[in-house]
Amino acid sequence: MTELFWMIIGMGIVTYLPRMLPLVVFEKIRFPNFWQGVLKNVPYAILGALIFPGIFFIHDEMWFGLLGATIAFLLSYLGANIIIVVIGSILFLSSISYFFL
């Protein structure tokens, strides 16, 4: 129990520090407009880098993930809320899996 407690505390610290330190260190620094634009896009780039490989490895067949990504892109292009995009992709892939696989 004690080992598990300290492991949870350690994981919390390791997760918290990388989020807190940039806020404290860069709080008073004003970046040029170009760098502000670049830094605003970093979260989207990281999210894309995390999600993109999962599209190809979600199932044995690569087309399965590509279909889900296509539905997600289509729903987001149509202006759907992020929750609708996620649920729509899940429902679409679930129905494909149920009826065809």
TAHUHU-V41352 format. One record per run of one state. SS is the DSSP state (helix for helix, strand for strand, loop for the rest). FROM is the first residue (numbers start at 1). TO is the last residue. If there is no record, write none. Layout:
BEGIN
<<SS & FROM & TO> <SS & FROM & TO>>
END
This chain:
BEGIN
<<loop & 1 & 1> <helix & 2 & 25> <loop & 26 & 32> <helix & 33 & 57> <loop & 58 & 61> <helix & 62 & 77> <loop & 78 & 81> <helix & 82 & 100> <loop & 101 & 101>>
END
